[in-house]
Amino acid sequence: MLYPSLFDSFFAPTRVIVVSEERLKAAEQKARREQLEALDNRIEELNKYRTSLSAEIQKLEPAKVGADLDAMDGGTHDG
């Protein structure tokens, strides 16, 4: 059969699940807690990655020529 008949789709059995309001709220609360925990874990991973990336960038930046002289005289210019 290429196309299902309208009759078949109209009388297809439906599934109904009855849940108490308390159980529904508990399930919603559990889902929210799990979402929050997943977000916290992701934030922690991103912070670790940010820290390591920042350290890598600092390693790759060239040292400023004459920085020690600027430190001695309190100068801040690059000249």
The 8 nearest C-alpha neighbors of each residue, nearest first, counted from 0:
[[1, 2, 3, 4, 7, 5, 8, 6],
 [2, 0, 3, 4, 5, 7, 8, 6],
 [1, 3, 0, 4, 5, 7, 8, 6],
 [4, 2, 5, 1, 7, 0, 8, 6],
 [3, 5, 6, 7, 2, 8, 9, 0],
 [4, 6, 8, 7, 9, 3, 10, 2],
 [5, 7, 9, 4, 8, 10, 3, 11],
 [8, 6, 4, 5, 9, 10, 11, 3],
 [7, 9, 11, 5, 10, 6, 4, 3],
 [10, 8, 6, 7, 11, 5, 4, 12],
 [9, 11, 7, 8, 12, 6, 13, 5],
 [10, 12, 8, 9, 7, 13, 6, 14],
 [13, 11, 10, 14, 9, 8, 7, 15],
 [14, 12, 11, 15, 10, 16, 9, 8],
 [13, 15, 16, 12, 11, 17, 10, 18],
 [14, 16, 13, 17, 12, 18, 11, 19],
 [17, 15, 18, 14, 13, 19, 23, 22],
 [16, 18, 15, 19, 20, 23, 14, 22],
 [19, 17, 16, 20, 22, 23, 21, 15],
 [18, 20, 22, 21, 23, 17, 24, 25],
 [19, 21, 23, 22, 24, 18, 25, 17],
 [22, 20, 24, 23, 19, 25, 18, 26],
 [21, 23, 25, 19, 20, 24, 26, 18],
 [22, 24, 20, 26, 21, 25, 27, 19],
 [25, 23, 27, 21, 26, 22, 28, 20],
 [24, 26, 22, 28, 23, 27, 21, 29],
 [25, 27, 29, 23, 24, 28, 22, 30],
 [26, 28, 24, 30, 29, 25, 23, 31],
 [29, 27, 25, 31, 30, 26, 24, 32],
 [30, 28, 26, 32, 31, 27, 25, 33],
 [29, 31, 27, 33, 28, 32, 26, 34],
 [32, 30, 34, 28, 33, 29, 35, 27],
 [33, 31, 35, 29, 34, 30, 36, 28],
 [32, 34, 36, 30, 31, 35, 37, 29],
 [35, 33, 31, 37, 32, 36, 38, 30],
 [36, 34, 32, 38, 33, 37, 39, 31],
 [35, 37, 33, 39, 38, 34, 32, 40],
 [38, 36, 34, 40, 35, 39, 33, 41],
 [39, 37, 41, 35, 40, 36, 42, 34],
 [38, 40, 36, 42, 41, 37, 35, 43],
 [41, 39, 43, 37, 38, 42, 36, 44],
 [40, 42, 38, 44, 43, 39, 45, 37],
 [41, 43, 39, 45, 44, 40, 38, 46],
 [44, 42, 40, 46, 41, 45, 39, 47],
 [45, 43, 41, 47, 42, 46, 48, 40],
 [44, 46, 48, 42, 47, 43, 49, 41],
 [47, 45, 49, 43, 48, 44, 42, 50],
 [48, 46, 50, 44, 45, 49, 43, 51],
 [47, 49, 45, 51, 46, 50, 52, 44],
 [50, 48, 46, 52, 47, 51, 45, 53],
 [51, 49, 53, 47, 48, 52, 46, 54],
 [50, 52, 54, 48, 53, 49, 55, 47],
 [53, 51, 55, 49, 54, 50, 48, 56],
 [52, 54, 56, 50, 55, 51, 49, 57],
 [55, 53, 51, 57, 52, 56, 50, 58],
 [56, 54, 52, 58, 53, 57, 51, 59],
 [55, 57, 53, 59, 58, 54, 52, 60],
 [56, 58, 54, 60, 55, 59, 53, 61],
 [59, 57, 55, 56, 60, 54, 61, 53],
 [58, 60, 56, 57, 61, 55, 54, 62],
 [61, 59, 57, 58, 56, 62, 55, 63],
 [62, 60, 63, 59, 58, 57, 64, 56],
 [61, 63, 64, 60, 66, 59, 65, 58],
 [64, 62, 66, 65, 61, 77, 67, 60],
 [63, 65, 66, 62, 67, 77, 61, 68],
 [64, 66, 68, 67, 63, 69, 77, 70],
 [67, 65, 69, 68, 63, 64, 70, 62],
 [66, 68, 70, 65, 69, 71, 64, 63],
 [69, 67, 71, 65, 70, 66, 72, 74],
 [70, 68, 74, 66, 72, 71, 67, 73],
 [69, 71, 67, 73, 68, 72, 66, 74],
 [70, 72, 68, 69, 73, 67, 74, 66],
 [71, 73, 69, 74, 70, 68, 67, 75],
 [74, 72, 70, 69, 71, 75, 68, 76],
 [75, 73, 69, 72, 76, 70, 71, 68],
 [76, 74, 69, 73, 77, 70, 66, 78],
 [75, 77, 78, 74, 69, 73, 66, 65],
 [78, 76, 75, 65, 63, 64, 69, 74],
 [77, 76, 75, 65, 74, 69, 64, 66]]
